[in-house]
Amino acid sequence: MCIVRSLFTEAINHDPAHTFMNTGSMIAGRPAMGSWLWYGLGNDAQDLPGFVVMISTGKFGQKQPIAARQWHSGFLASRYQGVEFRSTGDPVLYLKNPDGIDARRQREFVDAVQQLNQLRDTVDPDPEIATRISQYEMAFKMQTSVPELMDVSQEPAHILEMYGTQGGDGTFAANCLLARRLAERGVRFIQLYHRDWDHHGAVKDHVQDRPPKSTRGWRR
């Protein structure tokens, strides 16, 4: 666990402090730091978003709420907004095509929608139309990239033991493993939230520095 003491805020409540930490302002509406990095540096991944958010909940502490404005794009184009991956099940909805729809028919449907959006964009240019076009294409690509991302069956046993997870169980450990796989695939910014950080007692019992059974690659 790393505590950074050189950063502080005068906010006296959790939510404004969250907002300040992520956007530089206690008042909602400015872009999150992940959005700025995606906007400024681009995204190396062609089939995954440039800014991914994952949330976990543990056994102890106050389960603090996390608002989506913490990863909002603010006044930047909405294409730079963070994409939340769900902790269990499919990380994003609608990865699978409906019954009777194969990849070819899905591609035809997306192309038809894209043509309509492009026609509208020529009549009434709007950054949000361009965002919609790019996001339709991204969603189509994620139907292939996300299942491959989530398949940790090829991870060596010692790696799974080191992380302390078999993946897909919604824990912070599982999200850490997924974050590494996202980074390897070129995602620019990955942010993990653990909601149980607010401990009002029994801190030593609930937050412990216990290395895994295997100490291979372990650093305190």
C-alpha positions as CSV (number, residue, x, y, z in Angstrom):
1,M,0.0,0.0,0.0
2,C,1.4,3.4,-1.0
3,I,0.2,6.6,0.6
4,V,1.2,9.8,-1.2
5,R,1.4,12.7,1.3
6,S,2.5,15.4,-1.2
7,L,-1.0,15.8,-2.6
8,F,-3.9,17.2,-0.6
9,T,-7.2,18.9,-0.9
10,E,-9.2,21.2,1.4
11,A,-12.4,19.2,0.6
12,I,-14.0,17.9,3.8
13,N,-16.2,15.3,2.1
14,H,-15.5,12.1,0.2
15,D,-17.2,12.9,-3.1
16,P,-15.7,16.4,-3.6
17,A,-12.3,15.0,-2.7
18,H,-12.7,12.2,-5.2
19,T,-13.6,14.7,-7.9
20,F,-10.6,16.9,-7.0
21,M,-8.2,14.0,-7.1
22,N,-9.5,12.9,-10.6
23,T,-10.2,16.2,-12.3
24,G,-8.2,18.9,-10.4
25,S,-11.4,20.6,-9.2
26,M,-13.9,19.9,-6.5
27,I,-16.7,21.1,-8.8
28,A,-17.9,18.4,-11.3
29,G,-17.6,19.1,-15.0
30,R,-13.9,19.0,-15.8
31,P,-12.2,16.1,-17.7
32,A,-10.8,13.2,-15.7
33,M,-7.1,12.7,-15.8
34,G,-7.6,9.5,-17.8
35,S,-9.5,11.5,-20.4
36,W,-6.7,14.1,-20.6
37,L,-4.1,11.4,-21.1
38,W,-6.1,9.7,-23.8
39,Y,-6.8,13.0,-25.5
40,G,-3.1,14.1,-25.4
41,L,-1.3,10.8,-26.0
42,G,-3.7,8.8,-28.0
43,N,-4.4,5.1,-27.5
44,D,-2.1,2.3,-28.7
45,A,-5.0,-0.3,-28.6
46,Q,-7.1,-0.4,-31.8
47,D,-9.8,-2.6,-30.4
48,L,-10.1,-1.5,-26.8
49,P,-11.0,1.9,-25.2
50,G,-8.1,4.2,-24.2
51,F,-9.5,4.7,-20.7
52,V,-10.9,1.8,-18.7
53,V,-12.3,1.9,-15.2
54,M,-12.9,-1.1,-12.8
55,I,-14.5,-1.1,-9.4
56,S,-14.2,-3.8,-6.7
57,T,-15.8,-4.3,-3.3
58,G,-14.3,-6.3,-0.4
59,K,-15.3,-7.7,2.9
60,F,-14.5,-4.7,5.2
61,G,-14.8,-1.0,5.5
62,Q,-17.5,1.5,4.4
63,K,-18.6,0.7,0.9
64,Q,-18.3,4.2,-0.5
65,P,-20.2,5.1,-3.6
66,I,-18.3,6.0,-6.8
67,A,-19.9,8.4,-9.3
68,A,-19.4,8.0,-13.0
69,R,-18.4,11.7,-13.2
70,Q,-15.0,10.6,-11.7
71,W,-14.1,9.3,-15.2
72,H,-16.2,11.7,-17.3
73,S,-14.6,13.5,-20.3
74,G,-16.0,16.9,-19.2
75,F,-15.7,19.5,-21.9
76,L,-13.6,17.1,-24.1
77,A,-15.4,15.1,-26.7
78,S,-17.3,12.2,-25.1
79,R,-15.2,9.7,-27.0
80,Y,-12.5,10.3,-24.3
81,Q,-14.8,9.3,-21.4
82,G,-13.7,6.3,-19.4
83,V,-15.4,3.0,-20.0
84,E,-16.4,1.0,-16.9
85,F,-15.8,-2.7,-17.1
86,R,-18.1,-4.7,-14.8
87,S,-16.3,-6.8,-12.2
88,T,-18.2,-10.1,-12.8
89,G,-19.8,-11.7,-15.9
90,D,-19.3,-9.9,-19.2
91,P,-17.3,-6.7,-18.5
92,V,-19.4,-4.8,-21.1
93,L,-22.9,-5.6,-22.2
94,Y,-24.0,-7.0,-25.5
95,L,-20.7,-8.7,-26.4
96,K,-22.6,-11.6,-27.9
97,N,-24.8,-11.2,-31.0
98,P,-28.5,-12.1,-30.8
99,D,-29.6,-15.5,-32.0
100,G,-29.6,-15.7,-35.7
101,I,-27.1,-12.8,-36.1
102,D,-23.5,-13.9,-37.1
103,A,-20.4,-11.7,-37.5
104,R,-21.1,-11.0,-41.1
105,R,-24.7,-9.7,-40.6
106,Q,-23.5,-7.7,-37.5
107,R,-20.8,-6.1,-39.7
108,E,-23.4,-5.2,-42.3
109,F,-25.7,-3.6,-39.7
110,V,-22.9,-1.5,-38.2
111,D,-21.8,-0.4,-41.7
112,A,-25.4,0.7,-42.4
113,V,-25.6,2.7,-39.2
114,Q,-22.2,4.3,-39.9
115,Q,-23.3,5.4,-43.3
116,L,-26.4,7.1,-41.8
117,N,-24.3,8.8,-39.2
118,Q,-21.8,10.0,-41.9
119,L,-24.6,11.4,-44.0
120,R,-25.8,13.4,-40.9
121,D,-22.3,14.6,-40.2
122,T,-22.0,16.1,-43.7
123,V,-25.2,18.0,-43.2
124,D,-24.7,19.1,-39.6
125,P,-21.0,18.6,-38.5
126,D,-20.9,17.8,-34.8
127,P,-18.1,16.3,-32.7
128,E,-20.6,14.0,-31.0
129,I,-21.6,12.5,-34.3
130,A,-17.9,11.7,-35.0
131,T,-17.8,10.2,-31.5
132,R,-20.8,8.0,-32.2
133,I,-19.2,6.8,-35.4
134,S,-16.0,5.8,-33.7
135,Q,-17.8,4.2,-30.8
136,Y,-19.9,2.0,-33.0
137,E,-16.8,0.7,-34.6
138,M,-15.1,0.2,-31.3
139,A,-18.1,-1.7,-29.9
140,F,-18.0,-4.0,-32.9
141,K,-14.2,-4.7,-32.4
142,M,-14.7,-5.3,-28.7
143,Q,-17.0,-8.2,-29.4
144,T,-13.8,-10.0,-30.4
145,S,-11.1,-8.3,-28.2
146,V,-12.9,-8.4,-24.9
147,P,-13.6,-12.2,-24.7
148,E,-9.9,-12.8,-25.5
149,L,-8.9,-10.2,-22.9
150,M,-10.9,-12.0,-20.2
151,D,-9.6,-15.5,-21.0
152,V,-6.9,-16.0,-18.3
153,S,-6.6,-19.7,-18.9
154,Q,-3.2,-19.3,-20.5
155,E,-1.8,-17.4,-17.5
156,P,0.9,-19.5,-15.7
157,A,-0.2,-20.9,-12.4
158,H,2.5,-19.0,-10.5
159,I,1.2,-15.7,-11.9
160,L,-2.4,-16.5,-10.8
161,E,-1.0,-17.4,-7.4
162,M,1.0,-14.3,-7.2
163,Y,-2.0,-12.1,-7.9
164,G,-4.1,-14.3,-5.6
165,T,-7.0,-14.9,-8.0
166,Q,-8.2,-17.1,-10.8
167,G,-9.7,-14.1,-12.5
168,G,-13.3,-13.2,-13.1
169,D,-14.3,-13.1,-9.4
170,G,-14.8,-9.3,-9.1
171,T,-12.0,-8.9,-6.5
172,F,-9.4,-6.1,-6.5
173,A,-6.8,-8.8,-7.2
174,A,-8.7,-10.0,-10.3
175,N,-9.0,-6.4,-11.5
176,C,-5.2,-5.9,-11.0
177,L,-4.6,-9.0,-13.2
178,L,-7.0,-7.6,-15.8
179,A,-5.4,-4.2,-15.7
180,R,-2.0,-5.7,-16.5
181,R,-3.5,-7.5,-19.5
182,L,-5.2,-4.2,-20.6
183,A,-1.8,-2.4,-20.4
184,E,-0.1,-5.2,-22.4
185,R,-2.7,-4.6,-25.2
186,G,-2.0,-0.8,-25.3
187,V,-4.8,0.7,-23.3
188,R,-3.5,4.1,-22.3
189,F,-5.0,4.6,-18.8
190,I,-6.5,2.0,-16.4
191,Q,-8.0,3.1,-13.1
192,L,-9.0,0.8,-10.3
193,Y,-11.4,1.8,-7.5
194,H,-11.8,-0.2,-4.4
195,R,-14.9,1.0,-2.5
196,D,-13.9,-0.3,1.0
197,W,-11.2,2.1,1.7
198,D,-13.0,4.0,4.5
199,H,-12.2,2.1,7.7
200,H,-13.6,3.5,10.9
201,G,-12.0,0.8,13.1
202,A,-10.1,-2.5,13.2
203,V,-7.8,-1.2,10.5
204,K,-5.0,-3.7,11.4
205,D,-7.3,-6.6,11.1
206,H,-8.9,-5.5,7.8
207,V,-5.8,-4.1,6.0
208,Q,-2.9,-6.5,6.3
209,D,0.4,-6.9,4.5
210,R,0.3,-10.6,3.9
211,P,2.5,-12.0,1.0
212,P,1.0,-14.8,-1.0
213,K,2.1,-18.4,-0.4
214,S,4.6,-18.1,-3.3
215,T,7.0,-15.2,-2.9
216,R,8.2,-15.4,-6.5
217,G,8.3,-11.8,-7.8
218,W,7.0,-10.4,-4.5
219,R,8.1,-7.0,-3.5
220,R,7.2,-5.3,-0.2
